[in-house]
């Protein structure tokens, strides 16, 4: 078999037409593989694929000012759909607060939730080995059903699904940081960006991290009227707390406890509730509260205070001492790269009515208000930024590895040409990596992304591919130096002789990598090693011999022809 391969290589490298066909075919395969990533997007890029978890959370946010009863109604609606899932073991509902901190909640600010209009639902499902549907597919299926039904109960309700991340946790898959000097202008830009996100395909769970501006009523104490009525500010303060919050009014002693037990008094929920959210309802509720003065007269609270309607003061967010806000969006089983590019293009095309749009950096934008001249910076963050940073760092590691290998080969062979051939043979394994991801995508129900772990596998392949080419060139050099064989014969014999150990090494790598290929996170690493190894073997045994034949090896290896030396003798 290897003798036939030797004859095939010998004939191929001597034929100019076949050499041209191999080199042009390799170039075409490389170009097509690159085009599969961009612009065709046949192979899509993502930081990490979805992780099959045993739990996920559902965040419920109602409009500011909503009651705990309204929040409970929405969570009951969500729970009614969750319990229908046969894979759902149980649910835990946390009304008015966040759930106990987990990996994702720590970054997303779950610990800061403390209001009647928020809730979290923790859904525990069966172990991943006991079900066929991955958790991320379950979330994708449930999200539109629950949101379409339960968000309609109260306008302005937001229901989002949060899964434990497969990699480093981020605030969201896509985060747009809006910077500016004036809160009103930042809010206007953020609302427009949020609207763009809502109309971008692939983005879900869109939200802006800013407080709602709503109507409030400020109660101002009239100290003069209190004094004339024979009352005190403490009495007024106590009755207001008792009416709307509740307070400790006494203590109880116990034989079982060393400390006194406080007695907390609070009005019923019906007594606390306002009929409407307007000034008349507030005054009517305060008028029903009366205090007895020193003369035994009952004085309504409305006689002692002044109620003034006003707008709420939203929280001012800042980062690195710069005022800003965040617009968040999750991706629905797609890479965050492509929706970001679509949203960015829409912002550039549609914001020109009020702003001058300027590109800053790779993806960031700067808006200048045409009327006021105010400047707003749009900075992309979240998993997108982690993706870009990771791919940049891995790309830097890949380039550094190539440069080091090249320098080592230059020192070893004292030839830039031979070192470049080894480098090119190693780089061609990227064809197998990309094509392998495309093949796997055809056989998997969801998208098989080219991930960060795939690039790690590609970097690991550089050493393996370089070793194959190194063995081939060294053996060719030995045959020409020790046996006096001519270039074509030495290359063909070296390729056939080294084919067996190269095949055995490749089989070992492929069999070992099959264990990784089925893993949801490290599947990209396994696929890169499997198909990249196949491409590396083809490059080492077909492309590298052709490239070697085009080089003046006689000059490089100081060739001197020898007679009557058997090729079977040990080298």
Phi and psi in degrees as a GROMACS rama.xvg file:
@    title "Ramachandran Plot"
@    xaxis  label "Phi"
@    yaxis  label "Psi"
@TYPE xy
-71.3411  -25.789  UNK-2
-66.8711  -40.0532  UNK-3
-65.326  -39.2154  UNK-4
-64.0113  -38.2123  UNK-5
-61.196  -45.1388  UNK-6
-64.4372  -37.2867  UNK-7
-65.1362  -43.9781  UNK-8
-66.0309  -42.0136  UNK-9
-61.1138  -43.0779  UNK-10
-71.2397  -36.195  UNK-11
-69.1634  -41.4709  UNK-12
-76.9632  -19.5393  UNK-13
-86.4461  -17.3218  UNK-14
-89.7396  120.296  UNK-15
-63.3353  -36.5111  UNK-16
-66.7998  -42.5174  UNK-17
-69.2679  -37.4959  UNK-18
-61.9906  -43.7147  UNK-19
-64.5409  -40.0816  UNK-20
-63.7769  -42.3308  UNK-21
-66.5156  -45.5975  UNK-22
-68.3433  -43.2266  UNK-23
-67.1806  -38  UNK-24
-63.6966  -39.6921  UNK-25
-65.2883  -41.996  UNK-26
-63.2216  -42.481  UNK-27
-64.5201  -40.9382  UNK-28
-63.7647  -39.0741  UNK-29
-65.4648  -45.3151  UNK-30
-63.7946  -43.4924  UNK-31
-64.5241  -38.1761  UNK-32
-65.7527  -38.0512  UNK-33
-66.9402  -40.7512  UNK-34
-66.2959  -20.7687  UNK-35
-67.9384  -21.6891  UNK-36
-89.0787  -49.8989  UNK-37
-147.478  135.257  UNK-38
-95.4857  -1.36953  UNK-39
-70.297  -27.7255  UNK-40
60.9939  30.5623  UNK-41
-66.1912  -41.3316  UNK-42
-106.494  118.726  UNK-43
-99.6082  149.348  UNK-44
-106.115  138.263  UNK-45
-152.996  154.354  UNK-46
-59.3659  -59.2554  UNK-47
-144.734  148.434  UNK-48
-73.9984  176.934  UNK-49
-65.1048  144.893  UNK-50
-104.33  133.139  UNK-51
-82.8945  100.956  UNK-52
-101.454  170.25  UNK-53
-100.467  3.59905  UNK-54
-158.479  157.839  UNK-55
-155.034  161.913  UNK-56
-113.627  152.595  UNK-57
-122.671  119.949  UNK-58
-94.9953  132.732  UNK-59
-118.785  124.341  UNK-60
-130.168  116.431  UNK-61
-96.8397  165.641  UNK-62
-57.7917  147.473  UNK-63
-57.0485  133.317  UNK-64
99.5374  -6.57715  UNK-65
-68.3308  148.885  UNK-66
-84.2809  165.082  UNK-67
-66.3815  -29.1376  UNK-68
-67.2642  -39.731  UNK-69
-66.3687  -39.8893  UNK-70
-62.599  -40.9146  UNK-71
-65.0194  -36.92  UNK-72
-62.3383  -40.6127  UNK-73
-67.8094  -43.7585  UNK-74
-65.4631  -33.8235  UNK-75
-64.3355  -37.7376  UNK-76
-63.8552  -45.1324  UNK-77
-63.0009  -44.8594  UNK-78
-63.946  -32.4344  UNK-79
-64.0622  -30.2751  UNK-80
-81.9015  -36.6068  UNK-81
-65.1655  -42.4515  UNK-82
-67.2932  -15.8749  UNK-83
-75.2105  -16.9874  UNK-84
-73.2113  126.263  UNK-85
-68.6516  -22.7798  UNK-86
-85.1992  -10.5278  UNK-87
-79.9617  121.99  UNK-88
-83.2824  -48.4689  UNK-89
-162.637  165.23  UNK-90
-130.542  147.713  UNK-91
-124.619  124.573  UNK-92
-108.122  127.855  UNK-93
-115.962  99.8186  UNK-94
-83.4193  132.034  UNK-95
71.8881  13.3648  UNK-96
-159.425  170.225  UNK-97
-90.448  161.032  UNK-98
-74.7388  165.058  UNK-99
-53.2058  139.751  UNK-100
-60.4955  134.946  UNK-101
-124.45  -171.335  UNK-102
-61.1831  -43.4692  UNK-103
-78.0572  -41.9918  UNK-104
-63.2073  -28.5141  UNK-105
-61.6866  -37.9326  UNK-106
-84.9755  -35.0861  UNK-107
-81.9945  0.102222  UNK-108
79.7661  30.7253  UNK-109
-62.9233  -29.1954  UNK-110
-70.3368  -14.9592  UNK-111
-92.461  -0.611146  UNK-112
-77.1938  119.216  UNK-113
-158.218  75.7313  UNK-114
-159.548  159.492  UNK-115
-70.987  -17.5552  UNK-116
-94.7365  8.56287  UNK-117
-123.991  156.138  UNK-118
-161.797  158.904  UNK-119
-131.63  141.532  UNK-120
-121.146  122.133  UNK-121
-98.4217  123.543  UNK-122
-110.883  120.02  UNK-123
-102.944  126.761  UNK-124
-118.181  172.245  UNK-125
-65.3094  162.067  UNK-126
-61.0652  147.937  UNK-127
-62.4595  -25.7323  UNK-128
-79.4567  -9.01119  UNK-129
-104.509  3.83947  UNK-130
-138.074  155.564  UNK-131
-88.4589  -33.7289  UNK-132
-86.6244  122.322  UNK-133
-64.3708  156.486  UNK-134
-62.6667  -36.7361  UNK-135
-69.8567  -29.2172  UNK-136
-72.4348  -35.4013  UNK-137
-63.7671  -43.7763  UNK-138
-63.048  -43.279  UNK-139
-61.232  -36.5543  UNK-140
-74.7589  -38.3936  UNK-141
-79.696  -29.8558  UNK-142
-55.3801  -54.5705  UNK-143
-65.5612  -31.0986  UNK-144
-68.3073  -48.9617  UNK-145
-68.6553  -45.0212  UNK-146
-64.3423  -40.774  UNK-147
-65.6614  -28.5711  UNK-148
-95.2326  -47.9108  UNK-149
-85.0647  -26.5844  UNK-150
-71.3177  -17.6989  UNK-151
-77.1213  -14.5704  UNK-152
-61.5609  -41.604  UNK-153
-137.066  123.706  UNK-154
-58.6102  138.79  UNK-155
91.0468  2.32663  UNK-156
-77.4532  136.438  UNK-157
-119.424  128.147  UNK-158
-121.985  122.073  UNK-159
-128.407  152.667  UNK-160
-109.251  132.729  UNK-161
-125.443  124.373  UNK-162
-111.406  148.651  UNK-163
-58.8286  132.31  UNK-164
-72.4664  152.931  UNK-165
-79.1757  -19.9948  UNK-166
-135.301  -144.664  UNK-167
-63.27  132.253  UNK-168
-71.442  144.451  UNK-169
-132.876  165.204  UNK-170
-60.3809  -37.2334  UNK-171
-169.313  169.692  UNK-172
-62.859  -44.4813  UNK-173
-126.513  126.511  UNK-174
-127.396  125.244  UNK-175
-105.671  113.839  UNK-176
-90.2403  121.942  UNK-177
-106.495  114.983  UNK-178
-107.858  144.128  UNK-179
-171.745  -177.795  UNK-180
-103.834  -15.5007  UNK-181
-125.324  130.405  UNK-182
-61.2896  -38.7692  UNK-183
-63.751  -43.3404  UNK-184
-67.3991  -39.1059  UNK-185
-62.1972  -42.6691  UNK-186
-62.7445  -40.1443  UNK-187
-64.4875  -45.9677  UNK-188
-64.9474  -43.1028  UNK-189
-62.0275  -39.1947  UNK-190
-65.7896  -37.1211  UNK-191
-69.4604  -38.8575  UNK-192
-64.8  -40.9987  UNK-193
-60.3504  -39.9814  UNK-194
-65.0838  -37.0431  UNK-195
-63.8488  -43.8304  UNK-196
-59.9236  -39.4008  UNK-197
-66.3583  -23.5463  UNK-198
-103.952  12.8844  UNK-199
-98.7783  125.104  UNK-200
-64.1923  133.539  UNK-201
98.1114  -9.34533  UNK-202
-102.229  134.553  UNK-203
-136.285  173.873  UNK-204
50.2357  53.6003  UNK-205
-86.9993  136.059  UNK-206
-155.846  155.776  UNK-207
-116.524  128.761  UNK-208
-81.3572  74.7485  UNK-209
-149.629  148.405  UNK-210
-72.3513  145.567  UNK-211
-71.5029  145.379  UNK-212
-94.2018  115.611  UNK-213
-133.033  168.256  UNK-214
-78.3675  131.82  UNK-215
-126.376  170.341  UNK-216
-129.989  119.62  UNK-217
-93.5489  125.43  UNK-218
-99.1687  113.273  UNK-219
-105.258  127.273  UNK-220
-79.8469  132.305  UNK-221
-98.4411  95.0155  UNK-222
-63.4084  -30.3897  UNK-223
-66.3989  -46.1453  UNK-224
-64.7601  -35.206  UNK-225
-63.4677  -44.6707  UNK-226
-64.3097  -42.8666  UNK-227
-67.8991  -26.2041  UNK-228
-84.5222  -3.29149  UNK-229
74.5215  30.509  UNK-230
-119.569  178.564  UNK-231
-127.191  158.993  UNK-232
-63.7076  -32.9917  UNK-233
-63.1789  -40.2478  UNK-234
-62.0107  -43.9538  UNK-235
-63.7159  -44.5348  UNK-236
-60.2799  -41.7583  UNK-237
-66.3958  -42.5807  UNK-238
-69.6107  -33.5152  UNK-239
-67.2186  -43.2063  UNK-240
-65.5201  -40.5435  UNK-241
-64.6833  -35.924  UNK-242
-74.3357  -37.2997  UNK-243
-114.849  -22.3306  UNK-244
-117.83  -40.1666  UNK-245
96.7376  156.953  UNK-246
-160.307  162.937  UNK-247
-76.5301  126.744  UNK-248
-111.716  -16.4193  UNK-249
-166.24  -179.625  UNK-250
-131.727  160.86  UNK-251
-128.767  134.07  UNK-252
-88.6018  149.463  UNK-253
-140.381  144.942  UNK-254
-75.141  -17.5315  UNK-255
-91.1565  -21.7555  UNK-256
-122.989  144.72  UNK-257
-74.9221  -33.8356  UNK-258
-89.3149  154.907  UNK-259
-74.9825  146.61  UNK-260
-97.2069  119.822  UNK-261
-71.9563  145.604  UNK-262
-105.272  116.713  UNK-263
-102.981  127.816  UNK-264
-113.939  131.776  UNK-265
-145.372  147.001  UNK-266
-74.7364  161.442  UNK-267
-68.5529  162.857  UNK-268
-62.979  -36.7448  UNK-269
-65.0113  -35.0574  UNK-270
-71.2279  -31.9319  UNK-271
-77.0213  -26.3055  UNK-272
-73.5875  140.574  UNK-273
-90.5098  147.894  UNK-274
-70.7571  -38.3263  UNK-275
-143.294  165.172  UNK-276
-98.4743  65.7651  UNK-277
-141.278  173.428  UNK-278
-64.0066  -39.6447  UNK-279
-62.5837  -39.5795  UNK-280
-67.0848  -38.7606  UNK-281
-64.3893  -45.2872  UNK-282
-65.4635  -37.0561  UNK-283
-65.2764  -39.1734  UNK-284
-67.3345  -41.5855  UNK-285
-68.8222  -32.6401  UNK-286
-66.5795  -25.5177  UNK-287
-76.7833  -11.2532  UNK-288
-96.5932  126.361  UNK-289
-131.276  145.846  UNK-290
-116.315  143.952  UNK-291
-96.1235  125.617  UNK-292
-87.5532  -173.424  UNK-293
-66.0453  -23.266  UNK-294
-92.4071  5.20227  UNK-295
82.1729  12.8877  UNK-296
-90.8952  143.265  UNK-297
-91.7793  122.001  UNK-298
-112.326  121.701  UNK-299
-65.4298  147.141  UNK-300
-64.0799  -30.4615  UNK-301
-63.3782  -20.0085  UNK-302
-79.2101  -12.7845  UNK-303
-109.138  -10.9209  UNK-304
-131.483  165.028  UNK-305
-121.543  126.228  UNK-306
-102.849  124.019  UNK-307
-125.391  123.369  UNK-308
-73.4279  141.555  UNK-309
-157.709  167.661  UNK-310
-86.8606  150.997  UNK-311
-71.5478  158.752  UNK-312
-101.184  103.709  UNK-313
-68.3264  154.34  UNK-314
-65.8213  135.793  UNK-315
-96.5884  116.712  UNK-316
-93.3403  148.649  UNK-317
-147.727  155.584  UNK-318
-140.897  126.129  UNK-319
53.9681  38.8247  UNK-320
67.4871  18.7702  UNK-321
-115.87  129.804  UNK-322
-66.5457  135.211  UNK-323
-162.695  174.99  UNK-324
-149.536  164.175  UNK-325
-115.293  137.796  UNK-326
-111.078  121.868  UNK-327
-110.003  150.457  UNK-328
-156.268  141.682  UNK-329
-102.916  160.258  UNK-330
-103.289  143.359  UNK-331
-99.5354  82.707  UNK-332
60.557  29.4201  UNK-333
-131.2  164.628  UNK-334
-70.6424  145.487  UNK-335
-74.5136  -13.1  UNK-336
-67.2634  -46.4038  UNK-337
-74.5262  -42.9801  UNK-338
-60.8408  -34.9011  UNK-339
-62.5154  -45.0254  UNK-340
-63.8383  -38.703  UNK-341
-65.6409  -45.07  UNK-342
-64.3408  -40.3899  UNK-343
-63.1438  -41.8921  UNK-344
-64.1808  -39.6372  UNK-345
-64.9586  -40.7143  UNK-346
-62.1748  -44.1773  UNK-347
-62.9115  -37.7917  UNK-348
-79.7014  -33.4837  UNK-349
-102.555  -19.5158  UNK-350
-83.3114  -1.61509  UNK-351
-71.3133  -10.6544  UNK-352
-68.8865  -35.1629  UNK-353
-115.116  -15.7084  UNK-354
-133.347  153.141  UNK-355
-89.8605  118.845  UNK-356
-97.1216  128.209  UNK-357
-128.989  134.364  UNK-358
-82.299  131.292  UNK-359
-129.052  126.091  UNK-360
72.8131  -158.438  UNK-361
-75.6558  -46.6936  UNK-362
-124.914  -18.3285  UNK-363
-70.0955  157.561  UNK-364
-131.864  155.909  UNK-365
-128.124  127.318  UNK-366
-108.242  134.068  UNK-367
-119.019  117.839  UNK-368
-63.7106  126.499  UNK-369
-68.6826  -26.6043  UNK-370
-89.337  -46.2234  UNK-371
-100.766  -18.439  UNK-372
80.3  4.90328  UNK-373
-68.0694  144.178  UNK-374
-108.915  133.543  UNK-375
-128.137  129.04  UNK-376
-101.879  131.157  UNK-377
-107.348  111.226  UNK-378
-114.337  126.495  UNK-379
-82.7025  137.516  UNK-380
-144.668  -165.435  UNK-381
87.0382  -154.621  UNK-382
-62.8468  -27.4006  UNK-383
-61.147  -45.6741  UNK-384
-66.2114  -39.9799  UNK-385
-61.1302  -40.249  UNK-386
-60.8561  -48.6802  UNK-387
-64.0127  -42.1864  UNK-388
-64.8064  -41.4334  UNK-389
-66.1147  -46.9577  UNK-390
-66.5957  -33.26  UNK-391
-65.6527  -45.2292  UNK-392
-66.3672  -41.7507  UNK-393
-67.3051  -36.9007  UNK-394
-63.3156  -39.8675  UNK-395
-63.9828  -39.9774  UNK-396
-64.6527  -37.8019  UNK-397
-65.2079  -45.5171  UNK-398
-64.2773  -40.4734  UNK-399
-63.0163  -40.3047  UNK-400
-63.1558  -41.9943  UNK-401
-62.9606  -43.387  UNK-402
-64.2017  -43.046  UNK-403
-64.1587  -42.7336  UNK-404
-62.4965  -42.6258  UNK-405
-62.2089  -44.5932  UNK-406
-65.0551  -40.2865  UNK-407
-62.8317  -41.7352  UNK-408
-67.9442  -35.1498  UNK-409
-64.0506  -42.0677  UNK-410
-65.2282  -38.217  UNK-411
-74.088  -48.9551  UNK-412
-93.3768  -15.7022  UNK-413
55.6349  38.9493  UNK-414
-148.355  123.007  UNK-415
-71.1296  -31.5925  UNK-416
-66.4025  -51.9105  UNK-417
-63.0543  -37.7434  UNK-418
-64.4629  -37.6189  UNK-419
-67.2262  -35.144  UNK-420
-64.1797  -43.1713  UNK-421
-62.1766  -41.5149  UNK-422
-65.7395  -42.9525  UNK-423
-65.933  -40.5151  UNK-424
-61.3964  -35.9722  UNK-425
-70.9842  -40.669  UNK-426
-67.3209  -28.0336  UNK-427
-67.4667  -13.1573  UNK-428
-64.9614  -15.9294  UNK-429
-64.518  -25.6761  UNK-430
-61.3442  -45.7642  UNK-431
-66.7444  -35.9798  UNK-432
-62.3586  -47.9143  UNK-433
-69.5129  -46.4837  UNK-434
-64.1109  -36.0669  UNK-435
-62.2558  -39.7751  UNK-436
-67.0151  -35.7607  UNK-437
-65.759  -41.6048  UNK-438
-64.8356  -43.822  UNK-439
-64.2914  -33.4707  UNK-440
-65.2936  -28.3357  UNK-441
-70.9808  -25.2331  UNK-442
-108.559  5.07778  UNK-443
-113.026  145.153  UNK-444
-66.8646  -32.5813  UNK-445
-110.785  173.05  UNK-446
-65.5648  132.288  UNK-447
-97.9239  103.472  UNK-448
-84.984  152.31  UNK-449
-81.9873  110.491  UNK-450
-111.828  -178.36  UNK-451
-62.8318  -36.8101  UNK-452
-66.6874  -28.6411  UNK-453
-64.1865  -41.3984  UNK-454
-67.3798  -34.1139  UNK-455
-61.5414  -41.7941  UNK-456
-63.6585  -38.0652  UNK-457
-65.1719  -41.1256  UNK-458
-64.1415  -39.1375  UNK-459
-64.1142  -30.6804  UNK-460
-69.8714  -21.3712  UNK-461
-59.6159  -44.9912  UNK-462
-64.7075  -40.6437  UNK-463
-65.3666  -44.8021  UNK-464
-65.5229  -40.9809  UNK-465
-62.6659  -38.2449  UNK-466
-61.8483  -42.9257  UNK-467
-60.3819  -48.0606  UNK-468
-65.7249  -36.9959  UNK-469
-63.3902  -44.1873  UNK-470
-62.1516  -40.5957  UNK-471
-65.4257  -45.4623  UNK-472
-68.5105  -41.0722  UNK-473
-62.7679  -42.174  UNK-474
-68.8736  -37.1368  UNK-475
-61.9055  -42.4086  UNK-476
-61.752  -42.95  UNK-477
-63.9805  -40.9955  UNK-478
-64.7055  -39.9955  UNK-479
-73.7654  -35.5224  UNK-480
-81.3344  -44.9104  UNK-481
-88.6929  -34.9561  UNK-482
-103.06  -12.336  UNK-483
72.9074  22.6019  UNK-484
-74.7667  148.062  UNK-485
-73.8236  165.811  UNK-486
-56.5908  -52.3695  UNK-487
-62.8723  -44.3419  UNK-488
-64.3582  -42.781  UNK-489
-64.613  -42.5146  UNK-490
-64.2414  -45.2216  UNK-491
-64.8492  -44.7234  UNK-492
-66.6392  -40.2533  UNK-493
-65.1382  -40.3242  UNK-494
-64.1463  -43.3441  UNK-495
-69.2892  -38.6418  UNK-496
-70.4849  -41.6281  UNK-497
-84.1825  -4.86689  UNK-498
-63.6278  -39.3746  UNK-499
-63.0705  -53.2146  UNK-500
-63.2071  -31.5593  UNK-501
-66.7794  -42.1549  UNK-502
-63.4333  -44.0721  UNK-503
-63.5613  -41.4574  UNK-504
-62.7861  -42.0997  UNK-505
-64.7225  -41.7921  UNK-506
-62.5994  -41.5145  UNK-507
-62.0354  -42.6112  UNK-508
-65.53  -42.918  UNK-509
-65.2286  -45.1407  UNK-510
-64.4379  -39.4511  UNK-511
-69.3314  -33.0216  UNK-512
-78.1027  -17.2536  UNK-513
-62.7238  -25.169  UNK-514
-68.2971  -29.1042  UNK-515
-85.5534  -26.1299  UNK-516
-61.4369  -28.7279  UNK-517
-87.5473  -6.90923  UNK-518
-75.5406  136.383  UNK-519
-64.9645  -30.5488  UNK-520
-95.4272  -46.5582  UNK-521
-96.4669  14.8249  UNK-522
-62.5824  -36.6523  UNK-523
-61.9181  -37.2114  UNK-524
-64.0697  -44.3127  UNK-525
-64.7149  -44.6316  UNK-526
-65.3223  -39.6992  UNK-527
-62.123  -41.7889  UNK-528
-68.6559  -38.5348  UNK-529
-68.1903  -59.1894  UNK-530
-75.8782  -30.1054  UNK-531
-65.9031  -36.1476  UNK-532
-65.3104  -40.748  UNK-533
-60.6611  -45.1904  UNK-534
-65.2629  -36.8385  UNK-535
-65.7587  -38.9426  UNK-536
-64.0935  -45.4756  UNK-537
-62.2497  -42.3672  UNK-538
-64.7338  -39.449  UNK-539
-69.2589  -36.7954  UNK-540
-97.8934  -11.788  UNK-541
-122.075  -52.8396  UNK-542
-74.8456  -46.3664  UNK-543
-60.9016  -43.4831  UNK-544
-58.0314  -38.2264  UNK-545
-65.0024  -43.9282  UNK-546
-64.9796  -38.1237  UNK-547
-63.812  -37.2347  UNK-548
-66.4813  -29.0639  UNK-549
-77.8405  -6.80414  UNK-550
-98.3103  147.746  UNK-551
-78.8557  80.0886  UNK-552
-68.2529  -29.3456  UNK-553
-58.5866  -39.7054  UNK-554
-72.9968  -41.1125  UNK-555
-66.2876  -39.3256  UNK-556
-101.663  7.08281  UNK-557
54.0661  56.9658  UNK-558
-70.4804  135.747  UNK-559
-134.441  122.041  UNK-560
-68.8479  136.909  UNK-561
-121.628  149.213  UNK-562
-107.09  151.859  UNK-563
54.3986  40.5302  UNK-564
-111.307  119.466  UNK-565
-74.3648  135.077  UNK-566
-70.4988  -18.3843  UNK-567
-77.2964  -16.9115  UNK-568
-64.8974  147.393  UNK-569
-64.2291  144.766  UNK-570
